[in-house]
C-alpha cells in the first residue's frame, strides 16, 4: 500500500510538471500540444529529462545519501588493496579507474553509479569489508566494475526514460479516447473527469512499466555476475553470492542506488515482479551451469 500511495503521489507531481512543460513548449517552440506529435514531444521531454538529470547527479546523490567517503590516499593496507584491486579490474574491463569509496553500514553490500563508464563510483559497505574474505570482496568489486563496464547506469536510465515517455503519452491518448466516449463525442475540450482518468491510467501503465524495468534490472544482475566471474574467477563470484545468502539482511541503501547494489530484497509471489535483483539461489545456479 505504501508503494502504491508513493507511486500515485509521484504521478500527481508529474501531472503538475506536465502542465508547466506544456505551457513552455507552446510558448517557446510553438508546439501544437493538442496534436499527437506535440504530446509525444512533451512526454519525451519529461520522460527522459528527469532520468538524465538524476543520472548526471547520481554520484553526488549517492555519496550524500550513504555518507560514502572516497578513498584518495589510502590510510591503511586494506584501503590500498581496495584501490589496487579496482584499478586492476578497471584496466581488465577497459574502463577508466572509478572513484572508490567506503560507507558505514552493517549489511554486506556494495554499489556502482555514475553518469558514464569513465566517470563512475564504486562503493562498498564497512559491513562487507568486515564480513567477507578478500577473495569474496574481490568478486563483489568485479561485479560492480562489470556494471560500470556494461554501461548499466546509462542503459537503465534510457530504459526508464522510454518507459516514462510511453506511460505519459499513452495515459493521455487513452484518457482522451475514454473521456470522449464518456461525453458522447463532444469536442468542447476535456471533461472534469479527464484528469481523474489520466491519474488512474498513469498508475496502471506505471505499474506495468515498473515490471518491465525490474525485469531488465534482474537481467543486468545476471550479466554483471558473469562479468564478475570473468574478472575475479567463477569460484570467487559463487563464494561471494553464497556468503551474501548466509548473512543477508535488510538493505540500508537509498532508493537512488538500491538497484545497483550487489544484493536486493527477497520477495515471493507477485512481488517478485518488482524485485530489482534475482534471488541469490538463481544467480548462483546460473554461474554454476552457465
HUGI-V52643 format. One record per residue. RES is the residue in one small letter. PSI is psi in whole degrees, -180 to 180 (NA if undefined). D_CENTER is the distance of its C-alpha to the mean C-alpha in Angstrom with 2 decimals. Layout:
((RES & PSI & D_CENTER) (RES & PSI & D_CENTER))
//
This chain:
((x & -42 & 21.28) (x & -41 & 19.40) (x & -44 & 16.08) (x & -43 & 18.10) (x & -41 & 19.89) (x & -41 & 16.85) (x & -43 & 15.52) (x & -43 & 19.07) (x & -40 & 19.39) (x & -43 & 16.34) (x & -32 & 17.92) (x & -39 & 21.26) (x & -37 & 19.97) (x & -38 & 18.74) (x & -41 & 22.31) (x & -47 & 23.84) (x & -38 & 21.80) (x & -46 & 22.73) (x & -40 & 26.36) (x & -47 & 26.21) (x & -39 & 24.63) (x & -46 & 27.17) (x & -41 & 29.97) (x & -46 & 28.88) (x & -41 & 28.55) (x & -42 & 31.89) (x & -38 & 33.62) (x & -44 & 32.39) (x & -9 & 31.94) (x & 29 & 34.12) (x & 134 & 31.61) (x & 97 & 33.18) (x & -16 & 30.60) (x & -15 & 32.55) (x & 159 & 32.02) (x & -40 & 29.29) (x & -44 & 28.60) (x & -40 & 28.30) (x & -40 & 25.93) (x & -40 & 23.67) (x & -48 & 23.76) (x & -44 & 22.90) (x & -39 & 19.99) (x & -40 & 18.56) (x & -46 & 19.15) (x & -44 & 17.29) (x & -42 & 14.51) (x & -32 & 13.73) (x & -51 & 15.18) (x & -39 & 12.84) (x & -42 & 9.69) (x & -27 & 11.83) (x & -45 & 13.35) (x & -41 & 10.22) (x & -44 & 9.58) (x & -32 & 13.28) (x & 6 & 13.34) (x & -43 & 10.41) (x & -46 & 13.08) (x & -44 & 15.44) (x & -40 & 13.25) (x & -43 & 12.21) (x & -44 & 15.91) (x & -41 & 17.15) (x & -36 & 15.11) (x & -14 & 16.00) (x & 24 & 19.29) (x & 137 & 18.59) (x & 120 & 21.75) (x & 134 & 21.75) (x & 106 & 24.50) (x & -51 & 26.73) (x & 115 & 30.06) (x & 132 & 30.06) (x & -3 & 31.96) (x & 169 & 32.52) (x & -35 & 32.85) (x & -42 & 29.58) (x & -36 & 27.64) (x & -41 & 29.63) (x & -40 & 28.69) (x & -49 & 24.98) (x & -45 & 25.23) (x & -38 & 27.44) (x & -46 & 25.29) (x & -39 & 22.17) (x & -44 & 24.58) (x & -43 & 26.13) (x & -38 & 22.94) (x & -42 & 21.66) (x & -43 & 25.09) (x & -32 & 25.01) (x & -9 & 21.65) (x & 32 & 23.01) (x & 163 & 20.72) (x & 151 & 21.77) (x & 119 & 21.83) (x & 163 & 18.66) (x & 143 & 19.31) (x & 131 & 19.73) (x & 160 & 19.45) (x & 135 & 20.38) (x & 150 & 19.40) (x & 111 & 21.58) (x & 146 & 20.31) (x & -27 & 22.27) (x & 162 & 19.85) (x & 108 & 19.32) (x & 164 & 15.83) (x & 162 & 14.28) (x & 162 & 11.13) (x & 145 & 10.71) (x & 173 & 9.41) (x & 157 & 11.42) (x & -28 & 12.27) (x & 169 & 14.21) (x & -30 & 15.35) (x & 15 & 18.37) (x & 65 & 17.05) (x & 170 & 14.64) (x & 132 & 14.68) (x & 123 & 15.06) (x & 143 & 15.82) (x & 150 & 17.56) (x & 155 & 18.90) (x & -32 & 22.66) (x & -38 & 22.66) (x & -42 & 21.42) (x & -32 & 24.12) (x & -32 & 26.70) (x & -6 & 25.87) (x & 151 & 25.53) (x & 174 & 28.10) (x & -33 & 27.54) (x & -41 & 27.14) (x & -42 & 24.24) (x & -40 & 22.64) (x & -42 & 23.20) (x & -41 & 21.33) (x & -44 & 18.27) (x & -41 & 18.41) (x & -38 & 18.89) (x & -46 & 15.80) (x & -39 & 13.71) (x & -36 & 15.93) (x & -38 & 15.34) (x & -45 & 11.58) (x & -49 & 12.94) (x & -33 & 15.84) (x & -7 & 13.99) (x & 32 & 12.13) (x & -32 & 8.77) (x & -45 & 7.07) (x & -44 & 9.45) (x & -41 & 9.40) (x & -38 & 5.90) (x & -40 & 7.12) (x & -46 & 10.34) (x & -47 & 9.60) (x & -34 & 8.22) (x & -44 & 11.19) (x & -46 & 13.55) (x & -43 & 12.77) (x & -42 & 13.17) (x & -46 & 16.30) (x & -29 & 17.84) (x & -50 & 17.27) (x & -45 & 19.07) (x & -52 & 21.62) (x & -37 & 22.54) (x & -37 & 22.77) (x & -34 & 25.35) (x & -49 & 27.20) (x & -37 & 27.61) (x & -42 & 28.36) (x & -44 & 31.13) (x & -45 & 32.58) (x & -43 & 32.67) (x & -40 & 34.09) (x & -40 & 36.71) (x & -43 & 37.71) (x & -31 & 38.09) (x & 7 & 40.16) (x & 21 & 42.42) (x & 16 & 41.25) (x & 155 & 42.49) (x & 26 & 41.24) (x & 33 & 41.53) (x & 171 & 37.79) (x & 150 & 35.21) (x & 178 & 36.53) (x & -21 & 35.58) (x & -9 & 33.53) (x & -46 & 31.32) (x & -31 & 28.73) (x & -43 & 28.69) (x & -44 & 28.16) (x & -42 & 25.24) (x & -44 & 23.49) (x & -44 & 24.03) (x & -37 & 22.79) (x & -44 & 19.64) (x & -48 & 19.03) (x & -52 & 20.02) (x & -34 & 18.21) (x & -40 & 15.03) (x & -41 & 15.19) (x & -40 & 15.86) (x & -38 & 12.93) (x & -38 & 10.63) (x & -43 & 12.58) (x & -44 & 12.07) (x & -40 & 8.28) (x & -31 & 8.49) (x & -45 & 11.39) (x & -40 & 9.75) (x & -42 & 7.22) (x & -38 & 10.60) (x & -39 & 12.39) (x & -38 & 10.43) (x & -42 & 11.56) (x & -43 & 15.06) (x & -40 & 15.16) (x & -34 & 14.17) (x & -43 & 16.84) (x & -41 & 19.31) (x & -41 & 18.68) (x & -38 & 19.17) (x & -37 & 22.30) (x & -37 & 23.60) (x & -38 & 23.25) (x & -21 & 24.47) (x & 136 & 26.27) (x & -42 & 25.56) (x & -34 & 27.58) (x & -40 & 25.70) (x & -43 & 22.28) (x & -43 & 23.79) (x & -38 & 25.45) (x & -42 & 22.30) (x & -37 & 20.59) (x & -40 & 23.90) (x & -41 & 24.07) (x & -39 & 20.69) (x & -30 & 22.15) (x & -27 & 25.28) (x & 14 & 23.88) (x & 136 & 20.67) (x & -176 & 20.31) (x & 129 & 18.11) (x & 139 & 15.12) (x & 6 & 15.59) (x & 141 & 12.26) (x & 159 & 11.14) (x & -30 & 8.35) (x & -30 & 6.91) (x & 3 & 6.55) (x & -37 & 7.26) (x & -16 & 4.87) (x & 9 & 6.52) (x & 165 & 9.79) (x & -28 & 12.69) (x & 141 & 13.31) (x & -160 & 11.90) (x & 178 & 14.16) (x & 121 & 17.20) (x & 161 & 17.90) (x & 162 & 20.72) (x & -142 & 21.89) (x & -25 & 19.88) (x & -23 & 17.25) (x & -28 & 16.26) (x & -22 & 14.86) (x & 13 & 12.07) (x & 134 & 11.34) (x & -20 & 8.09) (x & 144 & 10.82) (x & 159 & 14.28) (x & 144 & 17.31) (x & -35 & 18.64) (x & -37 & 21.90) (x & -36 & 20.48) (x & -39 & 18.78) (x & -43 & 22.13) (x & -39 & 24.10) (x & -39 & 22.21) (x & -38 & 23.09) (x & -34 & 26.62) (x & -2 & 27.39) (x & NA & 25.35))
//
